[in-house]
């Protein structure tokens, strides 16, 4: 569960931006959309289960998720996933010379195994400039370590000087490279105290890109759920039926290709191995998914995976990870939730999350969207809606809907589309073809 995330000097974010997921104490609506934190030091605090991030294209919505993903990479991969001499993949704000030389800073407050932590990292392409981990097991802050680059001495200073809450292993300190996090290194060397933090980043924080630029979403996870659990199969079939896709049932089987296909796959596997691709690029087995469709006389007709519409395939593929999030307490970050999904289906997925997760669950969803129909106060609370926008200098900034204090009876859809809350594209009138104008703008006609 994420409580707050701060980012500065990363991609389109120049100044520090704060993404706070604490629920408003003044909003009494939709209590099922909230998590009861029940944490030492935070009595009565509630956290939203899902946050929707709106904004124009290139406004910075995706960059917020990329910043979270970058922090995840630093924790999970920086110690073992790159060479000692490699540059860090920092991506500072590029429209300001000073920012190009300044560190990127990422700071997250989250909950792992019912303990609140704060991890703060500052880095350049050359090295980690600062790394601090604070734990709150009893509500009192315990600074486990604060690693600060001393440029004059060309070394790191470590605080506290005499650690008590987190005994520092001198051997792990020595092994920590300038281009890696101490947290990542300590986890690689099996430090048990940082294990819950590392596991939160590696297994709890997940990402799904549904945009057109994203990788093809695999249906494998949902197919496995259908194949292994009769309850899951019935539940997923019911969701497909309720989506009015003309489906009555679904089946999934794991199959081994025939001899001819195995030969071709073997040759392709040898080729990608020679090119340096990792193991598992080409699977040994495949999942066959069959959808049962009911005809006009009640007869059932099996239709295979590739004969389904893109929307049906996308909805099926999303259901598995979605149910996994609900059941396992994952934090799922989804870019462009509505892609290939009807707005009603996206809304139902949100209702499913709020209904199936208890107030004590740590399951959480962060998603970007352009879909104004989700701005329904019977679906989302006001404090669950955020915006990302850019100013004339190309800087992205974040702000919540609550800054505008919308009335209880206000149409958020109309307000958003009319630009009242900002975060909508500005289209100069000269670029809009009105009914009174020619189809071809005169400037284009003259140019041709």
Number of C-alpha atoms within 10 A of each C-alpha: 28 25 20 16 21 18 25 23 25 26 21 23 24 22 15 16 18 17 18 21 22 19 22 16 10 6 11 9 13 13 14 17 25 26 25 20 23 13 18 14 14 11 11 10 16 22 23 29 29 26 23 23 26 29 24 18 15 15 23 27 27 20 19 25 19 17 22 22 17 18 21 18 17 23 23 24 18 23 25 12 11 13 11 14 10 13 14 18 14 18 17 24 25 18 14 13 9 9 17 17 14 16 24 27 23 23 21 22 19 19 21 17 11 16 16 25 22 20 19 20 22 21 24 20 18 15 19 24 21 20 22 21 22 18 23 18 15 12 14 11 14 17 19 19 22 20 21 17 19 13 9 6 8 8 12 17 14 19 14 15 9 10 14 11 12 15 11 16 10 8 10 17 15 9 14 17 17 20 24 26 25 27 26 23 22 23 22 16 12 10 14 11 13 16 15 16 26 21 16 21 20 15 11 21 20 19 19 17 20 21 18 10 7 11 10 11 14 14 21 19 17 23 24 17 20 23 18 12 11 11 11 17 21 15 13 21 21 15 22 22 15 14 16 10 14 15 22 18 20 23 17 19 15 14 11 14 14 8 9 9 11 14 12 11 16 13 12 14 19 11 12 14 14 9 9 8 13 9 10 9 11 14 10 13 11 13 17 16 21 20 22 18 19 15 10 7 6 8 9 15 14 15 15 14 16 10 11 14 12 13 15 19 18 19 22 22 18 21 20 22 21 18 19 16 22 24 15 13 17 23 24 23 23 21 23 22 24 21 19 19 18 13 16 13 19 19 20 15 19 19 16 15 22 24 13 13 22 17 20 12 19 27 26 27 23 21 22 27 20 17 18 15 14 21 22 14 15 10 17 22 24 24 21 26 18 24 22 25 22 22 9 6 8 18 20 25 22 22 20 23 20 14 11 11 9 14 8 9 7 10 13 22 14 13 15 18 14 11 12 12 19 20 24 21 15 9 8 7 8 8 8 11 12 10 7 6 10 9 10 9 13 11 8 8 8 7 6 6
